[in-house]
Amino acid sequence: MNQQDDPVAITSVRPARSVDIRQRQTRYLLSMGIRTLCFVLAIVTTGPVRWFFVAGAIVLPYVAVVLANATDRRQTTDLVPFVADQKPQIEAPKPATDPLP
């Protein structure tokens, strides 16, 4: 049994492109949903709170596009590389050093 409890990394491959695109789409839709909520609340509310929601409705499209275009640049440092256990090697027999009679 391996002494390490962590999974062994045999490659440093990034997640699939489809997974990356799905995550970026989710971030974009979430940001645009919050923007829509800010827009509706800016119409419904009055006073200084209204300007907070107006600012959110104006700034969030920029933030949503930047987040959607951000790619995954993280390094896979949490994976443990495979290190073979040191086992004794079989050595060749040593030649006889007996002198000839």
Secondary structure, 3 states (H helix, E strand, C coil): CCCCCCCEECCCCCCCHHHHHHHHHHHHHHHHHHHHHHHHHHHHCCCHHHHHHHHHHHHHHHHHHHHHHCCCCCCCCCCEECCCCCCCCCCCCCCCCCCCC
